[in-house]
Structures are given as C-alpha cells and as structure tokens.
Amino acid sequence: MSDDQTRVQDFFGVRAAGWDARFPDDGPAYAAAVGALGLRPGDAVLDAGCGTGRALPALRASVGPRGTVLGADLTARMLTEAARAGRDADGFLLLADVARLPVRDGALTAVFGAGLVSHLARPAEGLRELGRVVAPGGRLALFHPVGRAALAARHGRVLGPDDLRARPVLEPLLERAGWRMTSYADEPDRYLVLAVRTSPAGG
C-alpha cells in the first residue's frame, strides 16, 4: 500500500464512526446531485469513494431493483459504517482503490463521486480509471455539498489558482482522461461537475 493510500485510510478511518453525525442535513443535496446524472431504471452506477454510503439510497432509487449499484471505498471502517446504517441494502460494497477498480471495461453507465477528486493521489490516473469502467457516452458527477470557497474556509485554507476543483484546472484534466465536461457549478451550497465519457481511457 502506498503512503498516499495509508494517509487516506488514516484520515477517514478515525472519523468514520461519527461521519454521518457531522453532516446530518446533506441528504437532499446528495439526492439532487444524483438526480442530475439522469440515471434510468436498469442502469449500472458506481459511487466512487462512497464513504458511509450516503449516496447509495438515491442511486438505488434512480436505477431501480433491476439496476446495479456499487459503492467502492479504500477505508474499511467507512464501509462498516455504511453497512451499519443499512446502506448495503442499496448497493454492493467494495473495499477497493478507485484508481484500480475490480470492474470490467465499460461495465457501467455512470460514476458518482462525492468529495472524491481532492483525495485522489494521482488525479489524472484516477479519472482515467473511472473512464475505463464506464461505457462511451456514460456520465460522471463530481459533487460536494458545499462549494470550493466554503470548503476552503471550513479547513482554514485560501483558494489558489492551482486548486484541483477549479474549472481551468479540472476541465483539461478530465479531457485528458477521456471525459468532456458538460456543466460546472461552484456555489456556496453546492459543487457539481458533470461530464460525459468521450473516448477510451487514455485515448
């Protein structure tokens, strides 16, 4: 395991048990972001870096009982909390690095990632891997329940021009990974980027 993976596991592992209690009002924001993906009954979707699985109920409701919902996370304690909350009933939980997913090429309709990009050790590789598992024309949503400025303030940071979630940085990164950005919203109470898979990963 790399040092970056260990740091992510350490960070989220000690916070897992109280994670949902820290953000008790985020449910409607997650549901709205999932709705923006335009999922249909029978689709197959991955919640990448699913944490405690807060998006899984909305994803299941969107794809219906015949759809496929996967939740992948690097931190076992987060998945334990997801199961404790009963969210394993809404999706199959995978202990996995989103940069090396145990999913075949083009198997999915869409990927949902909440708070994901800033925790990718190698963002270009991670986004390319998400592209690998999504069929051409498939969709990606990168979401956070608060915007960049609010999140930076919460952590005592100042936003700089090299911020990974800034449009001038993220859009070309997505393009190199085989995605085309279709919308970008950075508002006080929502950050949501939508993209469509345009080419094979690395293409």
Salt bridges, closest charged atoms under 4 A:
ASP4 OD1 - ARG7 NH2 2.29
ASP20 OD2 - ARG87 NH1 2.71
ASP26 OD2 - ARG54 NH1 3.09
ASP43 OD2 - ARG139 NH2 3.82
GLU81 OE2 - ARG84 NH1 2.51
ASP97 OD2 - ARG100 NH2 3.80
ASP105 OD1 - ARG132 NH1 2.58
GLU125 OE1 - ARG122 NE 3.05
GLU129 OE1 - ARG132 NE 2.81
ASP163 OD2 - ARG148 NH1 2.81
GLU171 OE1 - ARG167 NE 3.17
ASP186 OD2 - ARG148 NE 2.86
GLU187 OE2 - ARG190 NH2 3.25
